[in-house]
Amino acid sequence: MDTQRKKGLLDVCVLAVLRREPSYGYKIIGDVSACIEMSESTLYPILRRLESNGFVTTYTQEHSGRVRKYYQITETGQQRIDAFLDEWAEVKRIYSFIKGENI
């Protein structure tokens, strides 16, 4: 898959995981990897970008004697998911055009 396309999809996949519940890095990787491969070196730049764009916020919480950083989706992040879903309808039309199907 094209790197740029995959990058955009990964952003929305991470937001979709966080829409279910706040989560932390290792668990996010496991959840997203169910549909698309992702590594730690890929996830953390995405999380920083999502946070800087206001799509997620963070907080820390102790877990088993260690402090864990959690990520939580914002209303702006939810709006990004909604925009992606709206854009996807257009992508499906383009896909059908490319395949030569009637639109």
N, C-alpha and C positions, 0 to 999 in steps of 0.2 A: 504494500500500500504506500502511496505517496506520503512522504514524511510530514509535509505541511497539513495534509488532510488528516492524517493520524493524530497529529498534535491537537488539532481542533476537536477531534472526537474524544481524545483522552480528557481534555478539560471538562467536557460535558459529562463524560462518564464519572469523573471524580465528583462533580456536583450532584449527579444522580445518586451516588452512594451516600453523600452527605445529606441529601433530601430525606432519606430514610431515618437517619439519626446522626448525631455528632460522632466522629470517629477519629482514630489516630493512624499514623502513617502505615504501619505494618498491616493493620486490618484493611485499610483502604486498598493497598496493593492486592491483598487476597481477594477482596470483593470485586475489584475491577478486572483482575486476571481471569475471572470466570468468563468474560466475554472478549477481552483483548489483552495481550501480553503487556506487562508493565514492570519496570524495575524501580528500585529505590532512587537510582540516579536520574530516572525520568520523573518520578513522582514529586520529589521535593522542589524542583524548579517550577513545576506546575502549581503546587500549593502556594509558593511565594508569589507567583504571578496572580493567582486567583485572589489572594489576600490583598495584594497591592491594588487590584482593580475593584475591591470592595465586594467580591462575590462570596468570600468566606471570612469569618473571624476566628480567633484562636483563644483558648484558655488552657490552663494547666490544672492537672488533678493528680493526686497521689494514687498510685496503684501498686500494690505489693511492695511498698517501701520505696518506690521510685516515682519521680515526677514524670508524668506523661503529658505531651502536648496534644490537645484535641482540636479538631477543626469542625466548624459549624457553618452551614450555609446561611447566607443572608437573604433578605427579600430580593436584593439585586441579583444574587446568584440564582434564585428561583426564576426571576425574569429572564435570565440568560438561557435557562433550560427551555422556557416557553418560546423564546425567540428561535432557538435551535430547532424545536419541533415545527415551528412555522416555516423555517427555511427548508426543512427536510421535504416538505410537500413540493417545493420548487425543484429540489434536487431530483426527486422521483420523476417529475415531468421531463427534466433534461435527460435523465437516464432512459426514459421511454423514447424520447426523440432520437437519441444516439443509437438505440437498438433498432430503430426504424418502425416502432410500434405507433399505432394511431394515438394521437393525443386528445 
